[in-house]
């Protein structure tokens, strides 16, 4: 009986199996008498399109134009500034951080332009790329010297943290004397020297967002504020009564002022308003308060 049921199961599986549909034969469609085969149509060969900027349009503000000098494909030899020289280290030492930062990226842009032009000339063996390489070397040397000057300032800041209090006080007193006795003609160099000093001694960067507010930052804030006020008060004795600046809020107002008569006058008026309204920063919360002032400046600059 078991064998019979197995046989029945086997035969039913065959019966229930899906049958494959028969393949359809392709239908023959006769060609129209008016149509021609590919072999009967004559081929026409058109000349290749020469690559040129006239074949496409590029907006003037496209970022890749940064790799082209005044949007020209390749400068001629007589267009290169062959009489230029690299910046010297003494010249770069007189620059503030913002100027060095701008000069660095100007050099970087020029090196990219020269690298592209050198590559084009190296492909074309009939033209020499040496003048482009000589100019690129001058730019590279300037960039190396910028890094050297920034390293000097960084190491000066590190060494200043190891100074004894009396050594630090002597340096600041000597700088204060030079600052207050400098002439109007020395104003620009004076401000650049002040920028280097505030970073070397107090760690205060010209880029406000790079600063970390601590007790050294607040100390430097007050020192610089008093320097500006004393120098300005020499010609305006009515402001002499405001010295010395001991409040961190008042110091920040003067510290942030531009080295112009108008800006410093406005800052001094703000200090007088703070005093008349008895608005002061508690010494216990100087770091927290100055941090808020710095963050507000950063937000306004963005």
C-alpha positions as a LaTeX table, in Angstrom:
\begin{tabular}{lrrr}
\hline
Residue & $x$ (\AA) & $y$ (\AA) & $z$ (\AA) \\
\hline
Unk1 & 0.00 & 0.00 & 0.00 \\
Unk2 & 2.86 & 2.32 & 0.84 \\
Unk3 & 4.45 & 1.68 & $-2.53$ \\
Unk4 & 1.17 & 2.44 & $-4.32$ \\
Unk5 & 0.76 & 5.77 & $-2.49$ \\
Unk6 & 4.34 & 6.71 & $-3.35$ \\
Unk7 & 3.69 & 5.91 & $-6.97$ \\
Unk8 & 0.52 & 8.02 & $-6.95$ \\
Unk9 & 2.39 & 10.96 & $-5.39$ \\
Unk10 & 5.05 & 10.68 & $-8.04$ \\
Unk11 & 2.56 & 10.68 & $-10.89$ \\
Unk12 & 0.52 & 13.56 & $-9.45$ \\
Unk13 & 3.64 & 15.71 & $-9.22$ \\
Unk14 & 4.21 & 15.23 & $-12.93$ \\
Unk15 & 0.62 & 16.12 & $-13.70$ \\
Unk16 & 0.66 & 19.27 & $-11.58$ \\
Unk17 & 4.00 & 20.50 & $-12.90$ \\
Unk18 & 3.87 & 23.82 & $-14.75$ \\
Unk19 & 4.28 & 23.42 & $-18.45$ \\
Unk20 & 6.65 & 25.71 & $-20.35$ \\
Unk21 & 4.93 & 28.00 & $-22.81$ \\
Unk22 & 5.84 & 27.34 & $-26.43$ \\
Unk23 & 8.26 & 29.81 & $-27.98$ \\
Unk24 & 6.75 & 32.24 & $-30.42$ \\
Unk25 & 8.30 & 32.57 & $-33.79$ \\
Unk26 & 9.63 & 35.99 & $-34.76$ \\
Unk27 & 7.31 & 37.74 & $-37.13$ \\
Unk28 & 8.86 & 38.76 & $-40.41$ \\
Unk29 & 8.30 & 42.41 & $-41.29$ \\
Unk30 & 9.21 & 43.27 & $-44.86$ \\
Unk31 & 11.32 & 46.44 & $-45.34$ \\
Unk32 & 9.78 & 49.45 & $-46.92$ \\
Unk33 & 10.96 & 49.84 & $-50.47$ \\
Unk34 & 11.76 & 53.52 & $-49.91$ \\
Unk35 & 14.13 & 52.93 & $-46.93$ \\
Unk36 & 17.86 & 52.45 & $-47.42$ \\
Unk37 & 20.28 & 50.24 & $-45.55$ \\
Unk38 & 23.20 & 51.67 & $-43.57$ \\
Unk39 & 25.62 & 50.56 & $-46.23$ \\
Unk40 & 23.75 & 52.59 & $-48.86$ \\
Unk41 & 23.86 & 55.88 & $-46.87$ \\
Unk42 & 27.08 & 57.87 & $-47.55$ \\
Unk43 & 29.03 & 58.80 & $-44.37$ \\
Unk44 & 30.21 & 62.38 & $-43.91$ \\
Unk45 & 33.27 & 63.03 & $-41.73$ \\
Unk46 & 33.29 & 66.43 & $-40.01$ \\
Unk47 & 36.49 & 68.12 & $-38.84$ \\
Unk48 & 37.23 & 67.84 & $-35.09$ \\
Unk49 & 36.29 & 70.76 & $-32.84$ \\
Unk50 & 39.42 & 72.45 & $-31.54$ \\
Unk51 & 39.27 & 72.86 & $-27.73$ \\
Unk52 & 39.04 & 76.55 & $-26.87$ \\
Unk53 & 37.43 & 78.74 & $-24.22$ \\
Unk54 & 35.04 & 79.96 & $-26.91$ \\
Unk55 & 33.36 & 76.53 & $-26.92$ \\
Unk56 & 31.87 & 77.08 & $-23.47$ \\
Unk57 & 30.94 & 79.88 & $-21.11$ \\
Unk58 & 32.37 & 80.26 & $-17.59$ \\
Unk59 & 31.13 & 82.79 & $-15.07$ \\
Unk60 & 33.64 & 85.40 & $-13.96$ \\
Unk61 & 33.31 & 84.35 & $-10.32$ \\
Unk62 & 34.08 & 80.67 & $-10.98$ \\
Unk63 & 36.58 & 79.46 & $-8.32$ \\
Unk64 & 38.89 & 77.84 & $-10.89$ \\
Unk65 & 39.75 & 81.30 & $-12.22$ \\
Unk66 & 41.94 & 81.57 & $-9.10$ \\
Unk67 & 44.45 & 79.39 & $-10.98$ \\
Unk68 & 44.68 & 81.89 & $-13.86$ \\
Unk69 & 46.41 & 85.26 & $-13.87$ \\
Unk70 & 43.73 & 87.79 & $-14.82$ \\
Unk71 & 41.86 & 84.94 & $-16.57$ \\
Unk72 & 44.62 & 84.52 & $-19.16$ \\
Unk73 & 45.61 & 81.05 & $-20.38$ \\
Unk74 & 49.36 & 81.63 & $-20.13$ \\
Unk75 & 51.45 & 84.71 & $-19.39$ \\
Unk76 & 54.26 & 85.61 & $-21.72$ \\
Unk77 & 57.80 & 85.97 & $-20.41$ \\
Unk78 & 57.68 & 89.77 & $-20.57$ \\
Unk79 & 54.52 & 89.76 & $-18.43$ \\
Unk80 & 56.30 & 88.16 & $-15.48$ \\
Unk81 & 57.52 & 90.34 & $-12.62$ \\
Unk82 & 61.17 & 89.34 & $-13.01$ \\
Unk83 & 62.49 & 92.34 & $-11.04$ \\
Unk84 & 60.66 & 91.45 & $-7.84$ \\
Unk85 & 62.33 & 89.91 & $-4.77$ \\
Unk86 & 61.30 & 87.92 & $-1.74$ \\
Unk87 & 60.21 & 89.64 & 1.46 \\
Unk88 & 63.00 & 89.78 & 4.03 \\
Unk89 & 62.61 & 88.57 & 7.61 \\
Unk90 & 63.14 & 92.08 & 9.12 \\
Unk91 & 60.36 & 93.42 & 6.87 \\
Unk92 & 58.00 & 90.62 & 7.87 \\
Unk93 & 58.72 & 91.15 & 11.57 \\
Unk94 & 57.13 & 94.60 & 11.31 \\
Unk95 & 53.87 & 93.11 & 10.00 \\
Unk96 & 50.96 & 92.17 & 12.24 \\
Unk97 & 49.27 & 88.79 & 12.12 \\
Unk98 & 46.48 & 89.89 & 9.76 \\
Unk99 & 49.00 & 91.24 & 7.24 \\
Unk100 & 51.08 & 88.06 & 7.43 \\
Unk101 & 47.94 & 85.96 & 7.04 \\
Unk102 & 46.87 & 87.90 & 3.92 \\
Unk103 & 50.37 & 87.83 & 2.44 \\
Unk104 & 50.60 & 84.07 & 2.97 \\
Unk105 & 47.44 & 83.38 & 0.94 \\
Unk106 & 48.45 & 85.87 & $-1.73$ \\
Unk107 & 51.70 & 83.93 & $-2.15$ \\
Unk108 & 49.84 & 80.61 & $-2.11$ \\
Unk109 & 47.55 & 81.81 & $-4.90$ \\
Unk110 & 50.50 & 82.99 & $-6.99$ \\
Unk111 & 52.33 & 79.67 & $-6.52$ \\
Unk112 & 49.27 & 77.79 & $-7.76$ \\
Unk113 & 49.11 & 80.00 & $-10.85$ \\
Unk114 & 52.81 & 79.50 & $-11.56$ \\
Unk115 & 52.55 & 75.74 & $-11.02$ \\
Unk116 & 49.81 & 75.50 & $-13.65$ \\
Unk117 & 51.78 & 77.62 & $-16.12$ \\
Unk118 & 54.94 & 75.57 & $-15.51$ \\
Unk119 & 53.01 & 72.37 & $-16.16$ \\
Unk120 & 51.74 & 73.71 & $-19.48$ \\
Unk121 & 55.25 & 74.67 & $-20.58$ \\
Unk122 & 56.77 & 71.37 & $-19.44$ \\
Unk123 & 54.33 & 69.55 & $-21.69$ \\
Unk124 & 55.44 & 71.76 & $-24.59$ \\
Unk125 & 59.16 & 70.92 & $-24.79$ \\
Unk126 & 59.80 & 73.76 & $-27.22$ \\
Unk127 & 59.26 & 76.43 & $-24.55$ \\
Unk128 & 61.37 & 76.90 & $-21.42$ \\
Unk129 & 59.65 & 77.19 & $-18.05$ \\
Unk130 & 62.70 & 78.44 & $-16.12$ \\
Unk131 & 61.49 & 82.06 & $-15.62$ \\
Unk132 & 58.27 & 80.76 & $-14.09$ \\
Unk133 & 60.25 & 78.47 & $-11.80$ \\
Unk134 & 62.53 & 81.31 & $-10.67$ \\
Unk135 & 59.53 & 83.46 & $-9.75$ \\
Unk136 & 57.89 & 80.55 & $-7.92$ \\
Unk137 & 61.07 & 80.08 & $-5.87$ \\
Unk138 & 60.94 & 83.73 & $-4.73$ \\
Unk139 & 57.32 & 83.27 & $-3.64$ \\
Unk140 & 58.17 & 80.03 & $-1.83$ \\
Unk141 & 61.02 & 81.76 & $-0.01$ \\
Unk142 & 58.65 & 84.49 & 1.20 \\
Unk143 & 56.22 & 81.87 & 2.53 \\
Unk144 & 59.05 & 80.11 & 4.38 \\
Unk145 & 60.08 & 83.40 & 5.99 \\
Unk146 & 56.49 & 84.12 & 7.07 \\
Unk147 & 56.45 & 80.79 & 8.89 \\
Unk148 & 59.82 & 81.66 & 10.44 \\
Unk149 & 58.52 & 84.98 & 11.80 \\
Unk150 & 55.37 & 83.35 & 13.21 \\
Unk151 & 57.53 & 80.68 & 14.85 \\
Unk152 & 59.65 & 83.40 & 16.44 \\
Unk153 & 56.56 & 84.99 & 17.96 \\
Unk154 & 55.27 & 81.66 & 19.21 \\
Unk155 & 58.60 & 80.82 & 20.88 \\
Unk156 & 58.79 & 84.34 & 22.34 \\
Unk157 & 55.39 & 83.79 & 23.93 \\
Unk158 & 56.52 & 80.46 & 25.38 \\
Unk159 & 59.72 & 81.99 & 26.78 \\
Unk160 & 57.81 & 84.94 & 28.26 \\
Unk161 & 55.83 & 82.53 & 30.42 \\
Unk162 & 59.11 & 81.52 & 32.10 \\
Unk163 & 60.13 & 85.10 & 32.95 \\
Unk164 & 60.44 & 86.10 & 36.57 \\
Unk165 & 57.95 & 88.77 & 37.71 \\
Unk166 & 60.67 & 91.43 & 37.99 \\
Unk167 & 61.95 & 90.62 & 34.47 \\
Unk168 & 58.45 & 90.87 & 33.03 \\
Unk169 & 57.85 & 94.17 & 34.82 \\
Unk170 & 61.11 & 95.59 & 33.46 \\
Unk171 & 60.16 & 94.68 & 29.87 \\
Unk172 & 56.71 & 96.26 & 30.22 \\
Unk173 & 58.09 & 99.44 & 31.80 \\
Unk174 & 60.63 & 99.88 & 29.00 \\
Unk175 & 57.95 & 99.34 & 26.37 \\
Unk176 & 55.58 & 101.77 & 28.14 \\
Unk177 & 58.24 & 104.50 & 28.13 \\
Unk178 & 58.88 & 104.03 & 24.40 \\
Unk179 & 55.16 & 103.90 & 23.67 \\
Unk180 & 54.33 & 107.14 & 25.49 \\
Unk181 & 57.27 & 109.10 & 24.04 \\
Unk182 & 56.89 & 107.95 & 20.41 \\
Unk183 & 56.13 & 110.58 & 17.76 \\
Unk184 & 53.17 & 110.66 & 15.38 \\
Unk185 & 55.39 & 109.45 & 12.55 \\
Unk186 & 56.12 & 106.29 & 14.54 \\
Unk187 & 52.43 & 105.55 & 15.14 \\
Unk188 & 52.07 & 102.71 & 12.61 \\
Unk189 & 55.20 & 100.88 & 13.72 \\
Unk190 & 54.18 & 101.52 & 17.32 \\
Unk191 & 50.89 & 99.69 & 16.90 \\
Unk192 & 52.61 & 96.77 & 15.19 \\
Unk193 & 55.08 & 96.52 & 18.09 \\
Unk194 & 52.19 & 96.61 & 20.55 \\
Unk195 & 50.51 & 93.71 & 18.72 \\
Unk196 & 53.66 & 91.61 & 19.03 \\
Unk197 & 54.12 & 92.51 & 22.68 \\
Unk198 & 50.55 & 91.65 & 23.68 \\
Unk199 & 50.97 & 88.19 & 22.16 \\
Unk200 & 54.48 & 87.54 & 23.48 \\
Unk201 & 53.80 & 88.62 & 27.08 \\
Unk202 & 50.07 & 88.06 & 27.56 \\
Unk203 & 49.20 & 85.59 & 24.79 \\
Unk204 & 46.59 & 87.94 & 23.27 \\
Unk205 & 46.10 & 87.18 & 19.57 \\
Unk206 & 44.96 & 89.79 & 17.04 \\
Unk207 & 42.37 & 87.31 & 15.84 \\
Unk208 & 39.81 & 87.72 & 18.61 \\
Unk209 & 38.29 & 84.27 & 18.04 \\
Unk210 & 41.66 & 82.58 & 18.70 \\
Unk211 & 41.95 & 83.88 & 22.25 \\
Unk212 & 41.44 & 81.93 & 25.44 \\
Unk213 & 40.48 & 84.26 & 28.28 \\
Unk214 & 42.47 & 83.66 & 31.45 \\
Unk215 & 44.13 & 85.81 & 34.11 \\
Unk216 & 47.01 & 86.69 & 31.75 \\
Unk217 & 44.53 & 87.84 & 29.11 \\
Unk218 & 42.73 & 90.11 & 31.62 \\
Unk219 & 46.07 & 91.46 & 32.88 \\
Unk220 & 47.13 & 92.32 & 29.34 \\
Unk221 & 43.72 & 93.87 & 28.68 \\
Unk222 & 44.23 & 96.37 & 31.49 \\
Unk223 & 47.86 & 97.10 & 30.57 \\
Unk224 & 47.01 & 97.93 & 26.94 \\
Unk225 & 43.93 & 99.97 & 27.92 \\
Unk226 & 46.01 & 102.14 & 30.25 \\
Unk227 & 48.70 & 102.57 & 27.58 \\
Unk228 & 46.16 & 103.89 & 25.06 \\
Unk229 & 44.51 & 106.15 & 27.62 \\
Unk230 & 47.78 & 107.65 & 28.90 \\
Unk231 & 49.08 & 108.31 & 25.39 \\
Unk232 & 45.82 & 109.98 & 24.41 \\
Unk233 & 45.54 & 111.93 & 27.68 \\
Unk234 & 48.85 & 113.70 & 26.96 \\
Unk235 & 46.99 & 115.88 & 24.44 \\
Unk236 & 43.66 & 115.79 & 26.34 \\
Unk237 & 44.36 & 116.50 & 30.03 \\
Unk238 & 40.64 & 116.37 & 30.90 \\
Unk239 & 40.79 & 112.58 & 30.44 \\
Unk240 & 43.74 & 112.19 & 32.81 \\
Unk241 & 41.35 & 111.67 & 35.73 \\
Unk242 & 40.19 & 108.37 & 34.22 \\
Unk243 & 43.58 & 106.74 & 34.79 \\
Unk244 & 44.35 & 104.14 & 35.89 \\
Unk245 & 41.89 & 101.67 & 34.38 \\
Unk246 & 41.30 & 98.86 & 36.89 \\
Unk247 & 37.90 & 97.56 & 35.80 \\
Unk248 & 37.91 & 94.71 & 33.23 \\
Unk249 & 34.82 & 96.08 & 31.46 \\
Unk250 & 36.34 & 99.53 & 30.99 \\
Unk251 & 39.64 & 97.96 & 29.91 \\
Unk252 & 37.90 & 95.86 & 27.26 \\
Unk253 & 36.23 & 98.95 & 25.77 \\
Unk254 & 39.57 & 100.74 & 25.35 \\
Unk255 & 41.40 & 97.59 & 24.29 \\
Unk256 & 38.96 & 97.04 & 21.43 \\
Unk257 & 39.17 & 100.64 & 20.19 \\
Unk258 & 41.01 & 101.44 & 16.96 \\
Unk259 & 44.24 & 103.50 & 17.20 \\
Unk260 & 42.50 & 106.65 & 15.93 \\
Unk261 & 41.50 & 109.81 & 17.77 \\
Unk262 & 37.82 & 109.34 & 16.91 \\
Unk263 & 37.68 & 105.70 & 18.05 \\
Unk264 & 39.56 & 106.33 & 21.30 \\
Unk265 & 37.42 & 109.39 & 22.08 \\
Unk266 & 34.25 & 107.33 & 21.65 \\
Unk267 & 35.70 & 104.60 & 23.87 \\
Unk268 & 36.60 & 107.08 & 26.59 \\
Unk269 & 33.05 & 108.49 & 26.51 \\
Unk270 & 31.77 & 104.93 & 26.93 \\
Unk271 & 34.05 & 104.48 & 29.95 \\
Unk272 & 32.71 & 107.71 & 31.47 \\
Unk273 & 29.14 & 106.47 & 30.98 \\
Unk274 & 29.98 & 103.17 & 32.68 \\
Unk275 & 31.40 & 105.02 & 35.67 \\
Unk276 & 28.49 & 107.47 & 35.90 \\
Unk277 & 26.06 & 104.55 & 35.94 \\
Unk278 & 28.25 & 102.66 & 38.42 \\
Unk279 & 28.56 & 99.66 & 36.07 \\
Unk280 & 31.57 & 97.56 & 36.97 \\
Unk281 & 32.77 & 93.98 & 36.63 \\
Unk282 & 33.27 & 92.11 & 39.88 \\
Unk283 & 36.88 & 90.93 & 40.21 \\
Unk284 & 35.65 & 87.45 & 41.11 \\
Unk285 & 33.90 & 87.18 & 37.72 \\
Unk286 & 36.38 & 88.99 & 35.48 \\
Unk287 & 37.30 & 85.95 & 33.39 \\
Unk288 & 33.64 & 84.94 & 32.88 \\
Unk289 & 32.58 & 88.49 & 31.99 \\
Unk290 & 35.45 & 89.10 & 29.56 \\
Unk291 & 34.74 & 85.73 & 27.94 \\
Unk292 & 31.19 & 86.92 & 27.26 \\
Unk293 & 32.52 & 90.17 & 25.75 \\
Unk294 & 34.88 & 88.22 & 23.47 \\
Unk295 & 32.16 & 85.80 & 22.35 \\
Unk296 & 29.86 & 88.70 & 21.55 \\
Unk297 & 32.55 & 90.29 & 19.36 \\
Unk298 & 33.09 & 86.98 & 17.56 \\
Unk299 & 29.34 & 86.64 & 16.87 \\
Unk300 & 29.14 & 90.22 & 15.55 \\
Unk301 & 32.09 & 89.65 & 13.22 \\
Unk302 & 30.52 & 86.58 & 11.59 \\
\hline
\end{tabular}
